[in-house]
């Protein structure tokens, strides 16, 4: 069904202005690219601890904001996952019922109204950012707080069963090969569209930096565990300066770093500061405890940084291992840091990176995949 008006409703979480390195980058730059291709976007955002993004007004026909609700204790005993149940709005439903445009649910979080009978004849798609029940099981595994552990486990179980609503989607747009394989095998309606990002080309600087960088959202327990492993087994055993930059690092991590003179923590750097760290670092060290899908911080580092030293989980089933250095053990990491800190990052390396990244991670061609699939 061709959408002659070239309009779409997108239901998403609140997008910061500008989008920080911690999240919502895929959503923001997808909206921006769709706008550049002439698509009229009616955006619906669930607000939670963030101010509305003024820049979205430039790219959207309309922007609507809704508060998260149902956050009292009874919500936790619902069969529906809390991340879904707390994003229920009758006003949202009425807004998207005003026309027959396709609806994109940006994350399973936003799908409370997915099965509403009023949407039965609409083209509906879900942008699946994660295999959410696996992600919550990972949080459960590494969380120490007993109440949070209970919540993460309950949410994982609920999400496993709730995920079956994806059978009724026209398309599930996946962000990584591992998710594409899973959702296609489960629901037979998956379309691989890699994450959108801020770059039209590789902007990395040739030459040499003076330090090693690890950057992540350090309010996420999985990232904290990865960081502590790096500090203990790698950063504390190298002679080179190491910077850990991220959002809300916990006190015990900051205390651990103080033991080592070559490591510093940059707490809650601004977007500008983070961009400077990424640009100036000589080596970006990125690891994942488990393959939970493509890490946007890896794409950002490849487009704007120098050498990327990673573990296998973070590049598994992607083409990105061809432009990263892969280390399996702490000894591998230490040896590669010694080698890379004495190598220059060259223009030829940038050209190789540009060619490979353009094959899958081009915003324009990926936006066209959305448009073609949804008949906009």
Secondary structure, 3 states (H helix, E strand, C coil): CCCCCCEEEEEEECCCCCCCCCCCHHHHHHHHHHHHCCCEEEEEEEECCCCCCHHHHHCCCEEEEEECCCCCHHHHHCCCCHHHHCCCCHHHHHHHCCCCCEEEEECHHHCCCCCCHHHCCCCEEEEECCCHHHHHHHHHHHCCCHHHHHHHHHHHHHHHHHHHHHHHCCEEEECCHHHHHHHHHHHCCEEECCCCCCCCCCCCCCECCCEEEEEEECCCHHHHHHHHHHHHHCHHHCCCEEEEEEECCCHHHHHHHCCCCCEEEEECCCHHHHHHHHHHCCEEEECCCCCCCCCHHHHHHHHHCCEEEECHHHHCCCCHHHHCEECCCHHHHHHHHHHHCCCCECHHHHHHHHHHHHHHCCHHHHHHHHHHHHCC
